[in-house]
Amino acid sequence: MIAVAVLCLVVGVSDGDTLKVRCGDAGRYQQMTLRLVAVDAPEKAQPFGQRSKQALSDLCFQQQATIKVTAIDRYGRSVADVACRGKDVGAEQVRAGLAWVYVKYARGYEHLYPIEQDARGHRRGL
């Protein structure tokens, strides 16, 4: 799969690692559910779940996002690199201690490990 970066509007935040975006031109919008690549956040009902969701919402909701889809997961969601306000969203969630590096899917995203270690060392979030 060749990943191409596109601009989309974030129209929803499901939890700390899942967004709904609207892409395309007026009258021909396509809505997609995106899972952030290489990170895993707690579900809404788990400890820190609401804080993680709120942090992602604060960064991205109703903002233009640059997305680069890298895969489709088993639930049919697009897995993507996402940037909002010029920031790598997955890295920001990990930096805040509100998501972990998803080791099983982190190949090529090794830069996230020291960010997670820093968050753990400073007892941020999770």
C-alpha positions as CSV (number, residue, x, y, z in Angstrom):
1,M,0.0,0.0,0.0
2,I,1.5,3.4,-1.0
3,A,0.7,6.0,1.6
4,V,-0.3,9.4,0.3
5,A,-0.8,12.3,2.7
6,V,-4.2,14.0,2.5
7,L,-5.9,16.8,4.5
8,C,-9.1,15.9,6.3
9,L,-11.3,17.5,8.9
10,V,-11.5,15.7,12.3
11,V,-15.2,15.4,13.0
12,G,-15.1,12.9,15.9
13,V,-12.9,11.3,18.6
14,S,-13.9,7.8,19.7
15,D,-11.1,7.3,22.2
16,G,-7.4,8.1,22.7
17,D,-6.3,6.4,19.5
18,T,-9.3,6.6,17.2
19,L,-10.6,9.5,15.1
20,K,-13.3,10.1,12.6
21,V,-12.4,12.3,9.7
22,R,-14.1,13.9,6.7
23,C,-12.1,14.0,3.6
24,G,-12.8,15.3,0.1
25,D,-14.7,18.2,-1.5
26,A,-18.0,19.6,-0.4
27,G,-20.9,17.5,-1.5
28,R,-18.5,14.5,-2.1
29,Y,-17.2,14.0,1.4
30,Q,-15.9,10.6,2.5
31,Q,-16.0,9.9,6.2
32,M,-13.4,7.5,7.6
33,T,-12.5,6.0,11.0
34,L,-8.8,6.2,11.6
35,R,-6.7,4.3,14.2
36,L,-3.4,5.9,15.1
37,V,-0.4,3.9,13.9
38,A,1.9,2.2,16.4
39,V,0.2,3.4,19.6
40,D,-2.5,2.0,21.8
41,A,-4.6,4.0,24.3
42,P,-6.9,2.8,27.0
43,E,-10.6,2.3,26.1
44,K,-13.0,4.9,27.4
45,A,-14.2,2.8,30.4
46,Q,-10.6,2.0,31.5
47,P,-8.5,4.1,33.8
48,F,-7.2,7.2,32.0
49,G,-9.5,6.4,29.1
50,Q,-11.5,9.6,29.3
51,R,-8.3,11.7,29.8
52,S,-6.7,10.1,26.8
53,K,-9.8,10.7,24.7
54,Q,-10.0,14.4,25.9
55,A,-6.3,15.0,25.1
56,L,-6.8,13.7,21.5
57,S,-9.9,15.8,21.2
58,D,-8.1,18.9,22.5
59,L,-5.4,18.4,19.9
60,C,-7.5,17.4,16.9
61,F,-11.2,17.9,17.1
62,Q,-12.5,20.2,14.4
63,Q,-9.0,20.7,13.1
64,Q,-7.5,20.0,9.7
65,A,-5.4,16.8,10.0
66,T,-2.8,15.5,7.7
67,I,-3.3,11.8,7.4
68,K,-1.3,9.1,5.7
69,V,-3.0,5.7,5.7
70,T,-0.5,2.9,6.1
71,A,-2.8,-0.2,6.5
72,I,-6.4,-1.4,7.2
73,D,-7.0,-3.2,10.5
74,R,-9.1,-6.2,11.1
75,Y,-12.1,-4.0,12.0
76,G,-11.9,-2.2,8.6
77,R,-10.5,1.0,10.1
78,S,-7.7,2.8,8.3
79,V,-4.5,2.8,10.3
80,A,-2.7,6.1,9.8
81,D,0.0,8.6,10.7
82,V,-1.9,11.7,11.8
83,A,-0.7,15.2,12.4
84,C,-2.9,18.0,13.9
85,R,-1.7,21.5,14.5
86,G,1.7,20.4,13.0
87,K,2.2,17.7,15.7
88,D,2.5,14.0,15.3
89,V,-0.6,12.9,17.2
90,G,0.6,9.4,18.2
91,A,3.8,10.8,19.6
92,E,1.9,13.5,21.5
93,Q,-0.4,10.9,23.1
94,V,2.6,8.9,24.1
95,R,4.5,12.0,25.3
96,A,1.5,12.9,27.5
97,G,1.5,9.4,29.0
98,L,-2.0,8.8,27.6
99,A,-1.0,6.0,25.1
100,W,1.6,3.3,24.9
101,V,3.8,2.2,22.0
102,Y,2.0,-0.8,20.4
103,V,5.0,-3.0,20.3
104,K,3.4,-5.5,17.9
105,Y,2.9,-2.8,15.3
106,A,5.7,-0.4,16.0
107,R,8.2,-1.5,13.4
108,G,9.5,1.7,11.8
109,Y,8.2,3.8,14.7
110,E,11.1,3.1,17.1
111,H,11.4,6.8,17.8
112,L,8.3,6.4,20.0
113,Y,10.1,4.2,22.6
114,P,12.3,7.0,24.1
115,I,9.2,9.2,24.2
116,E,7.3,6.5,26.2
117,Q,10.3,6.0,28.5
118,D,10.5,9.7,29.2
119,A,6.7,9.8,30.0
120,R,7.1,6.8,32.3
121,G,10.2,8.3,34.0
122,H,8.4,11.5,34.7
123,R,5.2,9.6,35.8
124,R,3.0,11.3,33.3
125,G,-0.4,9.8,32.6
126,L,-0.6,6.0,32.6
